[in-house]
Amino acid sequence: MDQQPVVMYATASCPFCVAARQLLHAKGVRWTEVAIDQQSEKRAEMMQRSGRHTVPQVFIGERHVGGFDDLNLLERRGELDQWLAGAEH
């Protein structure tokens, strides 16, 4: 599948980050992970981009998805594949 780039700001031990990884992996999605627990300057970048301070924060292309609950809701609604393909809403 040709997909939009996916970036996830995350920490190693966050259960919602683990769930987001599992969902993306199960769908065969490739993503870039930014480990904010290992790169503290990236936490400020995440907060500036998302307006949120919790992890994970997922971006598909330039669009902010939100956290795991938001990502999972897109999947349950059948919209995640459209976002990954770059379809406009």
Sequence and secondary structure as in RCSB ss.txt:
>XXXX:A:sequence
MDQQPVVMYATASCPFCVAARQLLHAKGVRWTEVAIDQQSEKRAEMMQRSGRHTVPQVFIGERHVGGFDDLNLLE
RRGELDQWLAGAEH
>XXXX:A:secstr
     EEEEE SS HHHHHHHHHHHHTT   EEEETTT HHHHHHHHHHHS  SS EEEETTEEEESHHHHHHHH
HTT HHHHHHT   
